Amino acid sequence: MAESQCVDMVAPRAFMTVDAHQHFWTLSNPFTVWPTQDLASIHRDYGPDDLAPELARTGVDGTILIQAAPSVEESLYLLDIANRCDFVLGVVGWVDLTADDSIAQLDRLAASPWFKGVRPMLQDIDEPDWILCDRFAPLFDALLARGLRFDALIRPRQLPVIAELARRYPALPIIVDHGGKPSIADGEFTTWAEGIRVLARMPLVSCKLSGLWSEAGSDISEPRIRPYVRHLFHCFGAKRLIWGSDWPVVQLAGSYQAWFSQCQAMLADLGPEDQAAVFGGNAMRFYGAADHAPANVGSLLLLHPKDNVLICTYGAKAGELVEIDGTGCPLMQDIGLGHKVARIALAAGDKVYRYGVPIGTMTAPAQPGEHVHNHNLVSDYLPAHGRGAARAEEKRS
């Protein structure tokens, strides 16, 4: 099946879908220490060109790129990718908390607008309460002062530690990766569930609905995974549960699209607003994915003067009056956060421009103020479609 056909099969959604947890790596980089050769199916390079078809098939609009190596150099490498990649909305990096220059390392990364927070990979540290060491207090103060977040990659035994961390720093946004990694394959539930329940009492702690297949062994069926997902939802609710893929690690167990579909099925009883939150809005809010947005056009965003679509900066309702190029224009449909709105009249066959480069072709006409998405647009994704391509196009023109 051709990629464009796959895109057409995705049901239109009235909200922006965000993958809050994915990785890139290049094995030849000196800081790439994982995956190891025994993980043969993912022991290869992964970059934006590999993920883009998965996003297109699944209808995911953007991602949060997460560090995979304990290296500041890797974090800089990921920030460089984010600067060139259209769909990456932010990067969570790594700093050496034990180093005398840890705050200088943090500031080096925070110089990039794509930098959103740190992840110190606590699961690999033998001492469960290591992160509570008093000498790390200046680093946490620096995170707070710079408006950054903390990703907690932990095992169930560390859930009480993160609860204590949240009590010490009640203003620090914390997110637990992979649901706290319960050992589903071993039937672990009760102790993990209690730890999650207690941690979820902390109002600024969120949790990622990601990585559960990696803990499930050979049985990744919905009946096996559902009790864990439902407990996470019961504890964190629709405002603090955030979907992520853990791509390409998820491929050790199954496909990107299968994990996404299973999560949708397990949360199918949620209302539209709650689904929009779990599968996109919460990630945008938690990671401040619009912190560095370009110049605003009322409630709509013009990313590049050449663009013929605008980006909705919040969930807007049909009939709402918005400003398009200085003229009041009613929206034709409900428009989800981050979705595209026609800036001018578009005909079937017209190219759609975002960031100054073509991203797709219209399959049906759209008037100014009308939703432009999978129902009337087919992706023309090429590796060059990103911020770097837009800058190159500006230099040529």
Disulfide bonds with the S-S distance in Angstrom:
none
